[in-house]
Amino acid sequence: LRGGHLRPFTFPDFKKLIYLSAASMMQKMMQFIFVVCFVILACRALSYDDLPERCFAPEEDPRCRALSGRYIYNPDSNVCEKEYTCWDDDHGYFDKEECNRRCKVDEK
């Protein structure tokens, strides 16, 4: 402050400061996206845990010799669809309406 003149406030390495700020911002954004994706997947998995096992297809059996059709729940479309595979008594429904009534997840 010589002679009563004020110098404007400047950053010595302004470009470097902007670069670090952008990198830091990108890192925070990626962390946020990761957390949001994790929460969405966790909520989706938890919402299907309370459905009966009968709503889903059984494990593949290599000894299967006859295919039959039953309705199972498709979580991607949120409806029951007919699938042909080997069935045991604990999986699938013969009636589409019954499958939808027992397995369909209400959208919130």
N, C-alpha and C positions, 0 to 999 in steps of 0.2 A: 504494500500500500504506500507507494511513494507518490508524493504530489497530490494525494487525494483521489487518485484514479483507482477504480475497482476493476479487477480482472474478472472476466467471466469464468464461471466454474467449468472446468473441462476434465475429462478422464484422460490419463496419459495413454492407455491402451484400450480405447473404446471398442475397436473391432474385436479384440481378444475377449473382452467382457461380454459382448453380444454372442460370440461363438460359444463360450462356456454356458451362458444362460440358455441358449437354444438346446445344447446337448443335455443340460440338466432338465430342461422342460421335456425333452423327448424321453428321457429315462423315466421321469415321473409319469408321463402319459402311458408308456409301455407297462409300467407297474400297475397302473390303474386298470388298463385293459385286461391284464392277466387276472387281477383280482375279480373283476366283473365276470369274466368268462368262467372262472372257478366257481363263483357263487351260483351262476346260472346252471352249470352242470351239476353241482351238488344239489340244488333245489329240484332239478329234474329227476335225478336219481332217487332222491327221497320221496318224491311224489309217486313213484312206481313201486316202492318197497311195500306199501300197504295193500297192493293188489294181490289177489289170490294167485298162487302158482299156476292154477288151472288156466289162467288167462294167456299164458305164454306157451310156445311150442316146447316139446320135450327135447332133451339132448338127442343128437343123431345116434342111431343104433346101426352099426355096420351089418348086423344080422337081419335087418329088415327085408322082408320079401313081399309085402303087400302094402300099397299106399292107400290111404283113405283120406277123405276130406273132412276137416273140422274147422270151426271158426276160432281164431285166436286174435288177441288184441295187438294192434300195430301202434306203438307209441308215437311214431312219426306222423301218422294221419289221424290219430285219436279215434279210430273206429276198428271194429272187428272185421277181419278179412279171412276168406277161406284159404286154407293151406293144405296141401297134400303131403303127408308124411306118415310114418308109423306112429301110432298113438297108443298110449296106455290109458287107463281109466282116470288118471289124475290130471290130464291136460286136454284143453280144447272143449268146445261146445258144439253140439249138433245144430243148434238154433242160433241164428245171427242176432235176433232181438234179445235173447237171454244173455248172450256174450256181451252185447253193448250195455245192457242193464247192469251187469255185474262188474264189468271191467273198465268201462269208459271213464276217463278222468274229466271232471268238470273244469272247464277253462275259467280262470279267475282273472 
